[in-house]
Amino acid sequence: MENQYFTSEELHMKNRAFLSGDAVKVSFFVRNAKLIMDEECYFFLMASMRKMRMNIPLSYTLEFFQSLFRKDIIEGSGIENGIINFLVFRNTDGVTLSKSSVSYYYEVLEMSDVLAIHERPLELDLIKEINVNNNLLSNIRVHSAENIYGEIYAQENDLDDVIFLNPNKRIARASSGNLLFLEGNVIKIPKQAEGAYISPLMENFVTFLHKNNLADIQEHEIIAFESQKAEEILLISDEKGIFSVGKIRNKTFENIRFSELVKSWRESF
């Protein structure tokens, strides 16, 4: 059963992602027909699987994924730019769940450049009916009823996404990714301990800014009101890409400085 690949038509009752949401998701990135940040994404996948007590196949090496994506996506499908959303799920063939084999499924979201900000700014709002946790599993991409609720709430209220608070009423993340708040030369990011996602894409971006002294990166506990104090807000989603936030309630935001910073980052590749 190692490395068995199911298409959507072949999913069956041994798939615990379908039955129980027993799966983890990590994104890989293709830019100009090459994998970028593949090592960071691979180690994040391994860490996510370990946190979920999954039985990691010996064949799941970095070289395995490099070969798989190059053969099936870059060369096989001719995709030059996009996000590979890779899902690993547990089967039900082991004596215990931790000894069960795993299988995978992936989809590719094509785009012109994974490191470019999408043209249309997003409109967000805080959601207070529910919050997201800030424990060990809150930082990885696993099944989240909160994300589903938030997505539906956004659609019904003509929003693009929602901002989740943690149980302490501080900003954790959006449903699709992490938020970065720019004030002057400081970029504030919610701490992972606050419920933010681990994000190879965001970590690469802020590491570039820090190394080149382009901004002062600070991890913070951020209260909800601080979203209204920011000059610019960026949403980085490993699953969907990079977005500027144009509006939260009655406050509108510029996208001048973040555009310059993202452009510098993009040109460094």
C-alpha positions as semicolon CSV with decimal commas, in nm:
position;residue;x (nm);y (nm);z (nm)
1;M;0,000;0,000;0,000
2;E;0,299;0,234;0,024
3;N;0,269;0,534;-0,205
4;Q;-0,061;0,417;-0,351
5;Y;-0,216;0,704;-0,542
6;F;-0,592;0,742;-0,573
7;T;-0,769;0,971;-0,816
8;S;-1,093;1,128;-0,701
9;E;-1,283;0,853;-0,884
10;E;-1,094;0,578;-0,702
11;L;-1,131;0,692;-0,342
12;H;-1,283;0,416;-0,134
13;M;-1,375;0,332;0,222
14;K;-1,015;0,265;0,334
15;N;-0,946;0,638;0,294
16;R;-0,954;0,788;0,644
17;A;-0,930;1,139;0,499
18;F;-1,280;1,080;0,366
19;L;-1,404;0,897;0,674
20;S;-1,242;1,089;0,957
21;G;-1,046;1,383;0,820
22;D;-0,732;1,184;0,906
23;A;-0,489;1,360;0,673
24;V;-0,229;1,632;0,654
25;K;-0,173;1,879;0,372
26;V;0,143;2,058;0,263
27;S;0,202;2,272;-0,045
28;F;0,494;2,253;-0,284
29;F;0,575;2,532;-0,527
30;V;0,663;2,529;-0,896
31;R;0,814;2,841;-1,050
32;N;0,954;2,863;-1,403
33;A;0,928;2,483;-1,435
34;K;1,136;2,424;-1,122
35;L;1,054;2,329;-0,766
36;I;1,140;2,604;-0,520
37;M;1,161;2,576;-0,141
38;D;1,122;2,202;-0,190
39;E;1,345;2,111;0,103
40;E;1,155;2,335;0,346
41;C;0,821;2,200;0,223
42;Y;0,943;1,840;0,248
43;F;1,060;1,878;0,607
44;F;0,730;2,046;0,695
45;L;0,545;1,747;0,549
46;M;0,756;1,505;0,753
47;A;0,700;1,710;1,070
48;S;0,324;1,726;1,006
49;M;0,305;1,350;0,956
50;R;0,500;1,288;1,276
51;K;0,267;1,515;1,473
52;M;-0,029;1,313;1,345
53;R;0,151;0,987;1,438
54;M;0,151;0,870;1,077
55;N;0,362;0,578;0,959
56;I;0,609;0,751;0,724
57;P;0,718;0,522;0,438
58;L;1,092;0,479;0,391
59;S;1,041;0,578;0,028
60;Y;0,921;0,927;0,130
61;T;1,251;1,097;0,064
62;L;1,307;1,444;-0,074
63;E;1,432;1,281;-0,395
64;F;1,107;1,084;-0,425
65;F;0,895;1,399;-0,422
66;Q;1,131;1,588;-0,651
67;S;1,110;1,305;-0,904
68;L;0,732;1,264;-0,866
69;F;0,653;1,630;-0,925
70;R;0,906;1,673;-1,203
71;K;0,780;1,366;-1,390
72;D;0,405;1,403;-1,337
73;I;0,356;1,779;-1,316
74;I;0,641;1,973;-1,472
75;E;0,727;1,734;-1,755
76;G;0,409;1,526;-1,771
77;S;0,154;1,807;-1,753
78;G;0,373;2,091;-1,876
79;I;0,294;2,308;-1,574
80;E;0,553;2,582;-1,527
81;N;0,402;2,782;-1,240
82;G;0,168;2,673;-0,968
83;I;0,103;2,536;-0,621
84;I;0,093;2,162;-0,558
85;N;-0,146;2,093;-0,270
86;F;-0,030;1,755;-0,146
87;L;-0,250;1,549;0,086
88;V;-0,128;1,243;0,278
89;F;-0,397;1,030;0,441
90;R;-0,400;0,723;0,661
91;N;-0,541;0,391;0,545
92;T;-0,708;0,128;0,766
93;D;-0,487;-0,172;0,696
94;G;-0,271;-0,180;1,010
95;V;-0,305;-0,352;1,344
96;T;-0,316;-0,004;1,494
97;L;-0,368;0,333;1,333
98;S;-0,007;0,433;1,390
99;K;0,105;0,123;1,196
100;S;-0,139;0,169;0,907
101;S;0,001;0,259;0,567
102;V;-0,053;0,598;0,407
103;S;-0,152;0,708;0,060
104;Y;-0,148;1,043;-0,114
105;Y;-0,351;1,265;-0,340
106;Y;-0,255;1,599;-0,491
107;E;-0,397;1,879;-0,701
108;V;-0,222;2,164;-0,879
109;L;-0,335;2,524;-0,877
110;E;-0,181;2,693;-1,181
111;M;-0,093;3,062;-1,169
112;S;0,138;3,302;-1,348
113;D;0,383;3,334;-1,057
114;V;0,351;3,180;-0,712
115;L;0,566;3,461;-0,567
116;A;0,355;3,748;-0,703
117;I;0,073;3,924;-0,520
118;H;-0,267;3,852;-0,673
119;E;-0,406;4,156;-0,849
120;R;-0,735;4,192;-0,661
121;P;-0,708;4,303;-0,295
122;L;-0,912;4,103;-0,046
123;E;-1,187;4,217;0,186
124;L;-1,175;4,053;0,529
125;D;-1,355;4,078;0,859
126;L;-1,315;3,937;1,208
127;I;-1,533;3,642;1,298
128;K;-1,636;3,614;1,662
129;E;-1,881;3,324;1,664
130;I;-1,599;3,070;1,677
131;N;-1,226;3,073;1,743
132;V;-0,929;2,853;1,656
133;N;-0,710;2,668;1,902
134;N;-0,343;2,732;1,968
135;N;-0,210;2,385;2,045
136;L;0,041;2,151;1,877
137;L;-0,192;2,064;1,588
138;S;-0,316;2,419;1,525
139;N;-0,001;2,505;1,331
140;I;-0,027;2,230;1,068
141;R;-0,282;2,193;0,793
142;V;-0,521;1,926;0,909
143;H;-0,899;1,896;0,888
144;S;-1,053;2,211;1,035
145;A;-1,426;2,257;1,081
146;E;-1,345;2,619;1,169
147;N;-1,200;2,679;0,822
148;I;-1,511;2,535;0,657
149;Y;-1,738;2,751;0,870
150;G;-1,522;3,056;0,802
151;E;-1,526;2,999;0,427
152;I;-1,905;2,974;0,422
153;Y;-1,939;3,277;0,651
154;A;-1,717;3,478;0,415
155;Q;-1,921;3,378;0,110
156;E;-2,251;3,462;0,276
157;N;-2,125;3,804;0,385
158;D;-1,957;3,901;0,054
159;L;-1,609;3,865;0,202
160;D;-1,299;3,697;0,064
161;D;-1,183;3,551;0,395
162;V;-1,221;3,587;0,771
163;I;-0,978;3,660;1,053
164;F;-0,987;3,404;1,332
165;L;-0,914;3,485;1,693
166;N;-0,777;3,235;1,943
167;P;-0,943;3,159;2,281
168;N;-0,759;3,460;2,427
169;K;-0,932;3,689;2,173
170;R;-0,608;3,761;1,989
171;I;-0,550;3,730;1,616
172;A;-0,442;3,382;1,506
173;R;-0,474;3,369;1,127
174;A;-0,715;3,383;0,835
175;S;-0,892;3,067;0,722
176;S;-0,656;3,027;0,425
177;G;-0,326;3,148;0,567
178;N;-0,123;3,385;0,782
179;L;-0,151;3,762;0,818
180;L;0,136;4,013;0,822
181;F;0,074;4,364;0,955
182;L;0,296;4,651;0,837
183;E;0,342;4,963;1,053
184;G;0,629;5,187;0,946
185;N;0,932;4,962;0,909
186;V;0,790;4,693;1,138
187;I;0,610;4,382;1,018
188;K;0,412;4,215;1,295
189;I;0,324;3,848;1,263
190;P;0,105;3,647;1,504
191;K;0,312;3,389;1,692
192;Q;0,264;3,021;1,613
193;A;0,175;2,984;1,981
194;E;-0,123;3,211;1,905
195;G;-0,262;2,967;1,646
196;A;-0,085;3,081;1,328
197;Y;0,010;2,825;1,064
198;I;0,361;2,704;1,007
199;S;0,423;2,832;0,654
200;P;0,735;2,758;0,448
201;L;0,625;3,028;0,202
202;M;0,592;3,297;0,467
203;E;0,907;3,190;0,649
204;N;1,108;3,220;0,328
205;F;0,969;3,569;0,270
206;V;1,034;3,707;0,619
207;T;1,379;3,544;0,631
208;F;1,468;3,726;0,310
209;L;1,347;4,057;0,452
210;H;1,539;4,006;0,776
211;K;1,866;3,904;0,610
212;N;1,855;4,203;0,379
213;N;1,748;4,450;0,650
214;L;1,438;4,545;0,452
215;A;1,204;4,534;0,752
216;D;1,197;4,469;1,123
217;I;1,019;4,134;1,164
218;Q;0,846;4,089;1,499
219;E;0,636;3,801;1,626
220;H;0,359;3,937;1,845
221;E;0,048;3,868;2,042
222;I;-0,189;4,087;1,840
223;I;-0,525;4,203;1,969
224;A;-0,812;4,237;1,723
225;F;-0,807;4,617;1,723
226;E;-0,450;4,622;1,589
227;S;-0,579;4,508;1,250
228;Q;-0,724;4,859;1,218
229;K;-0,393;5,025;1,308
230;A;-0,188;4,863;1,032
231;E;-0,087;5,062;0,726
232;E;-0,077;4,755;0,503
233;I;-0,174;4,390;0,550
234;L;-0,053;4,089;0,354
235;L;-0,209;3,742;0,354
236;I;0,027;3,457;0,268
237;S;-0,143;3,127;0,195
238;D;0,068;2,824;0,108
239;E;-0,247;2,676;-0,046
240;K;-0,360;2,972;-0,259
241;G;-0,076;3,224;-0,291
242;I;-0,007;3,581;-0,179
243;F;-0,274;3,849;-0,140
244;S;-0,292;4,208;-0,026
245;V;-0,573;4,298;0,210
246;G;-0,762;4,601;0,084
247;K;-1,037;4,636;0,342
248;I;-1,139;4,525;0,692
249;R;-1,478;4,667;0,789
250;N;-1,459;5,042;0,717
251;K;-1,079;5,062;0,710
252;T;-0,901;5,046;0,373
253;F;-0,533;4,965;0,328
254;E;-0,264;5,053;0,079
255;N;-0,041;4,797;-0,092
256;I;0,265;5,000;-0,187
257;R;0,536;4,888;0,053
258;F;0,443;4,520;0,056
259;S;0,440;4,523;-0,325
260;E;0,796;4,654;-0,324
261;L;0,909;4,399;-0,065
262;V;0,749;4,106;-0,247
263;K;0,900;4,224;-0,575
264;S;1,249;4,231;-0,420
265;W;1,194;3,882;-0,278
266;R;1,069;3,750;-0,611
267;E;1,369;3,889;-0,795
268;S;1,606;3,712;-0,556
269;F;1,510;3,370;-0,696
